[in-house]
């Protein structure tokens, strides 16, 4: 009888052990499935998908990921959205991406980052093409972002003094310089304050030329600026000015407005002068931050990177058409001279 009781107790203990093991195996299996899930990166771009510059920048971003072992479609997924310069689409695309629960999001431009910030304070966000992240409320400081957002700074405010100085050097007779931008798609006042501070040293007047996201509005603004003699143009880094760059370049030529641009591709397409950051390098830098976040680093522990390298590009054909002589100092310092 005692042997039977011992055998019965042994069977019960074995059954309980198996039952407990089965119960434990379900969460372990679930955790294993979660661990095997392919990481998802969300990407929200402020420009149009078919813009050659967008294609080049995203190629640089993917190359940066590949360098760190992340291959799209093999061990990481990427979901893209493109706002095409329309501030009306930022919120809806932000909601779409957040609903997918990505592991990290690449946010291109100030309004895109703001739209994503409205939707989440938990999912990590890496920004690019943002010039005033502190004033925009994205981070506490460059060294200590303090939340779920970090990234690569586009321009510090002092860059405006360099833009105005170069334009005045190449066109010394300038007395008025219009600052062109859309406050809905760029931190316009951030650049305006710096421009007004630098203008006094250069003996020029800065004319705020705030525009909406339409070609007609840009035409009116440049026509008004050109109505006064000795006028020039400073184009803000802005989704609106990028999307309508063909019209801006054409109108600057028609109205004979010497203009300085924030990106070199404006000059490649016929603009006069640019001084700006290397956009492809910036997108490669964001891949480094995305990689580190995917490997467990918190955005709050990743300081915002400031620009390191700037490029000067001159279009001599445009300068000649405007009757301008480019000083030797600018020519010698230029990274690219288009003839």
N, C-alpha and C positions, 0 to 999 in steps of 0.2 A: 504493500500500500504506500509506504514512504517513497519507494522508487518512482511509483506513478505520479505522486504529488510533485516530486522534484522535477520529473520530466515535463509535467504540465506547467509548472512555474517557469521552466527554461523556455518552453514554447511561447508563453505569454510575453516574457521579456524580449525574445527575438522579434515577435510580432510588433511590440511597441517600438522597438528600435527601428525596424523597417518602416513603420508608419511615420515615425519622427523624421527619418531620413527622407522619405518621400515628400513630407511637408516642407522640409528644408530645401529640397532640390528645386522646387518651383521658383522661389525667389532667386536662388543661385542661377538657375537657367535664365530667368528674366534679366538678371544683372549681366550674364554673359552675352545675351542678345544685345543689350544696350551697349556693352563694351565693343561689340562687333559692328555696331552701326557706323556707317561711313560719315565722317564729319561733314557738316554743311556750312558753307560760307554764303552769306547774302551780300549782294553788291547792288548799290543804288547809285546810279550815275546821273548827274544833272544835265548832261548833254544828250544829243541824239545818238542812237545806236549806229547809224551809218556814217557818222563823222569819222574821217580817217584818223584824226587825233585820238578819238576814243578807242578805236581799234588798236592803235599803236600803244596806248597807255595800258590797256587791258592785257595786251600781249606781254608787256614788260612786267605787269603784276603776276601773270601766270608763270613767266620765266623765273621770277623771284621765288614763287612757291615751289616750282620744280627743283630749283637749286637747293631747297631745303627738304626735298623728299616728298612734296605734295603734288600729285599728278591728277589733274581734273579727270573725273570719270573712272579712275582706278582706285584711289584711296581717299579722295575728297570730292564732294559735289559742290557746284557753284550755281546759285540762282541769281539771275541778272534782271534788273529793271532799269529803264532809261526814261528820264523825265523830259528830255529834249528841250530844256530851257523853260519849261512851263511850271511855274510855282504851283499851279492848280493840281498837279499830279503828285507832288511830293507826299502829301498826307496819305493818299490812297495806296501808293506803292509802298510806303513805310508800313502800313497796316498789313498789306499782303505778305511782305517779308517777315514781319514779326510773327504772323500766324503760322509760318513754317517752322518756327522755333530753331533758327540757325544757331550754330555755336559761336559765331562772330559775324559782324557785318562791316563791310567796307563802305563808308559814307563819303561821297564825292560832293563837296561844296558846303557852304554854310547853311542854306535853307534845307538841304537834304539831311544834314546832321541834326538840325533843329526838329525836323519832322520825325526822325527816328527817336530822338530824345523824348518827345511827347508820348511815344508808344511804349518805351521800355526804360527802366532804370536798372535792369538786371542783365540783359544780353550785352556782351562786350561790343563796343563800336570803335572802329579805327577810322579816323577821318583823314581826308586829303583835300587839298585846295580850300583850306579854311585859313583865314588871315587873322581873325580876332576871336580865338576860342574862349578867352577869359571874358571879354566884353559881351560875347554872345551867350555866356552862362553855361558853356559846355564843361569847363574845367575850373578848378580852384587856382591852379598856377601851372606854369610850364613844367616845373620840376616835380610837382606833386599833383597830378590831375585830380585825384581824390574821389573818383566815381567809376562809372562803367565806360567812360569815354577817354580815349587818348588818340594820338596820331602824329601827322607830319605837318608842321606849320608851312603855309604857302608864303606869306610875306609879313614881315614886321612893319610897323607903321613908318619907320624911317626910310623905307624904300622909296617913298613918294618924293623925298628931297632929291634922291639920285635921278629919278625920272625927269623931274622938272629941270634939274641942273643940266642933264644931257640935252634936253630939248632946247633950252636957252643957249647952250653952247653951239649947237648946230644951226640955230636960227636966232641970232642975237637981237633982232629987232622986235621980237615978240613982246607984247605988253599985256595980253590977256590969254589965259589958258583955260579952256573948258575941261572940267572933270566929268566924263561921261560914264554913267552906270545906272543900274536899276536897283533901288534900295531893297526890293523884294528878293533879289538874287545875289546881292553882295553887301557887305557891311559898309555902305557908302559913307556914312559919317566918320568912320574910322579912318578912311583915306582922306576925306575932306579936311578934317582937323589937321592932319599932318601936312597936307598940301598948303593950307592957309598959313601954317607956321613957317614953312620953307619959302613961300612966295615973297615974303617981305625982304628976305636976304637976296632975292634974285630980281627985285624990282618988277614983279609981274603981279597981275590980279588973277585970282582963281575964280572962275565962274562955275558954280554948281550946275550941271546939266543932268538932272534926274530924268530918267525915261522909263516908260513901261516896256513890256516885252513885245514890241511891235516895230516893224520896219518903218511905218509911217511916223511914229513918234520919234524915232531916231533921226529921220529925215528932217523933221521940224526943229529938233534940238541943234543939229549941225548947221542948218540954214540960218538959224538965229545967231549962232556963234560967228558964222562967217560974215554976217552983216556988218560987223565992226572990223576995221583994219588991224593988221598986226596981231591976229588971233592964231592960237595953236590949240592942240587937242591932246589930252591925256586920257587914255582909255583904261578904265578900271578892270581888274581881273574879275570876270563876272560871266555867269552862264548866258545872260542876255547878249552881252557884247560878243561873246564867242560864237553863239548861234547866228548872229547877224553880222559877222565880221566882213563878209563880202561887201555888204552895203556900206558899212562904215569906211572901209578902205576906199571904195569907189567914190563916196561922197567927200572924203578928205582930199582925194585927188581933184575932184571937180571944183571944190571950193578953195583949192590951194591952201589947205590947212596942214602945216607941219604937225606930225603926230608921233607920239611915243606910245608903245604898246607893251602889255605885260608879258607876252609870250612870243617866241621867235617865229612861230608859224604865221602870225600876222604879217611879218616882214617878208617871209617867203612867198606870200600871196599878194605882195605889192605894197605893203605898208613901209613907212620910212625907217623906223628905228625901234628896237626893243631892247629891254634889259630885264632879264627875268631868270627864274629858277629852271632847272632841268626837270621837265615834267616826267620824263621816262624814269629818271633816277628816283623821283619821289614815289612813283608807283612801285618801283622795286623795293624801296624802303618800307612801304606799307606791308609788303609781303612778309618782311622780317617780323613786324609786329603781329600780324595774323598768325604766323607760325608759332611765335612764343605764346600767344594766347591759347592756341589749340593744344599746346603742350602743358598748359596749366598755369601760366603766369597771369596775374590779374592786371587789367588795364590801369588801375590805380597805382601800380608799381612800375609802370612804364612811362618815363618822362616824355613829354612832347618834344619831338625833334625839330630844331630850327634849321632853316636852309643853310647850306654850306657853300654851294657852288652857284654862281650866277653867270649868265651868258649875255654878251652884247652882240647884236646882229644889226647890220646896216644894209640898206638897199640903195646903192649908188645911182641906179637908174631912176628911182623915185626922187632922190635928192636933186638930180639934174633937172628933172621935169618941174620941180618946185623952184628952181633957180638957186639952190643952196649948195654951198661948198662945205664938205665935211672936213673938220679940222683933223690934222695929222694925228693928234693925240688920240682922238676917238678911233681913227682907222687902225692905228697900231695896237690899241687895246681890244679891238673887236675880235670876237671868236669866229665870226663869219661875216664876210663881205660879199653881197650879191651884186653882180655887175650886169 
